[in-house]
Amino acid sequence: MWEAVQSIISLSLLLVLSQLSPGPDIFYVCRTALSGGFKAGFSVGLGISLGFAVQACIVAAAGQWVMQQSWSPWVLRAAACWLLYLAWRIFPRPGRSQSTLPGDASPAPAPSLARCLGSGFLCNILNPKCTLFICGLMLHPQATYAPLYTWYTPALLAAFMLANILGWGTWCALLQWPGIRSAYLRHTAAIDALFAGLLALFAAIILL
């Protein structure tokens, strides 16, 4: 049983570290945390965590079956379109206030947390990189330990959810350091353009 517990701990730590790997989730969380503050960034991270939980449940229940379906390429195309939309929202344009979330028509004290959460959820649920990562992370340990311990899969899913929330909260808090914040405020347009370009690049990779 201790080996099963160890696998849950090690997989959860790997998940937190993997949040820093290049991808739509980390780019969108970082940009929102820089432009909207900790609450906005954490709301996006919470939405991403909810999306991750949904994907993990699907993988746990029918991961192999989903990967083999003929309609899976359409999911990839939908993901690419969503990333292009995010890139369009983030890309700086004349007349737009950079102190709010992209897409807001006028400056506001803080971006809508509900909107941040929803955007984070969609960013993750339409992220094929995350789906493949969860398959690689879960399928082998689940096949090894789930037949032996009925509690293994629910415990793994709960640990993943907790690791996601704690991880995104940590990265959003670190981005609030005065030096990082002041650098973003000095170079807002350039940094937003970089984030938008990275999202568009991921969309192009998915389409190709």
Residue pairs with C-beta under 8 A, 6 or more apart in sequence:
1 149
3 145
4 145
4 148
4 149
4 152
7 141
7 144
7 145
8 152
8 155
8 156
8 159
9 159
11 137
11 138
11 141
11 156
11 159
11 160
12 159
12 160
12 162
12 163
13 163
14 137
15 137
15 160
15 163
15 164
15 167
16 163
16 166
16 167
16 170
18 133
19 25
19 26
19 164
19 167
19 168
19 171
20 26
20 171
22 198
23 127
23 129
23 130
23 202
24 83
24 86
24 123
24 127
24 129
24 199
24 202
25 48
25 120
25 123
25 124
25 127
25 130
26 171
27 195
27 198
27 199
28 44
28 48
28 86
28 119
28 120
28 123
28 195
28 199
29 41
29 44
29 45
29 48
29 120
29 168
29 171
29 172
30 41
30 171
30 175
30 195
31 90
31 191
31 192
31 195
32 40
32 41
32 43
32 44
32 101
32 111
32 116
33 40
33 41
33 42
33 44
33 171
33 172
33 175
33 176
34 41
34 175
34 180
34 181
34 184
34 191
35 98
35 99
35 100
35 101
35 111
35 184
35 188
35 192
36 100
36 101
36 110
36 111
36 116
37 110
37 176
38 172
38 173
38 175
38 176
39 110
39 113
40 101
40 110
40 111
40 113
40 116
41 116
41 168
41 171
41 172
41 175
42 168
42 169
42 172
43 113
43 114
43 116
43 117
43 120
44 116
44 117
44 119
44 120
44 123
44 168
45 120
45 164
45 165
45 167
45 168
45 169
45 171
45 172
46 117
46 120
46 165
46 168
47 116
47 117
47 118
47 119
47 120
47 121
47 122
47 123
47 124
48 120
48 121
48 123
48 124
48 164
48 168
49 124
49 161
49 164
49 165
49 168
50 117
50 120
50 121
50 124
51 120
51 121
51 122
51 123
51 124
51 125
51 127
51 130
52 124
52 130
52 134
52 160
52 161
52 164
53 157
53 160
53 161
53 164
54 125
55 124
55 125
55 130
55 131
55 134
56 134
56 138
56 157
56 160
57 157
58 66
59 66
59 131
59 134
59 135
59 138
59 139
60 138
60 142
60 153
60 156
60 157
63 134
63 135
63 138
63 139
64 139
66 72
66 131
67 135
75 126
75 128
76 128
76 206
76 207
77 206
77 207
78 126
79 126
79 127
79 128
79 203
79 206
80 203
80 204
80 206
80 207
81 203
82 122
82 123
82 126
83 126
83 199
83 200
83 202
83 203
83 206
84 199
84 200
84 203
86 119
86 123
86 196
86 199
87 196
87 197
87 199
87 200
87 203
88 196
89 101
89 102
89 103
90 102
90 192
90 195
90 196
90 199
91 102
91 192
91 193
91 196
92 98
92 188
92 189
92 192
92 193
92 196
96 102
97 104
97 106
97 107
98 188
98 189
98 192
99 107
100 106
100 107
100 108
100 111
101 111
101 112
101 115
101 116
101 119
102 192
104 111
124 130
128 206
129 202
138 156
141 156
142 152
142 153
142 156
145 152
146 152
146 153
174 180
175 181
184 191
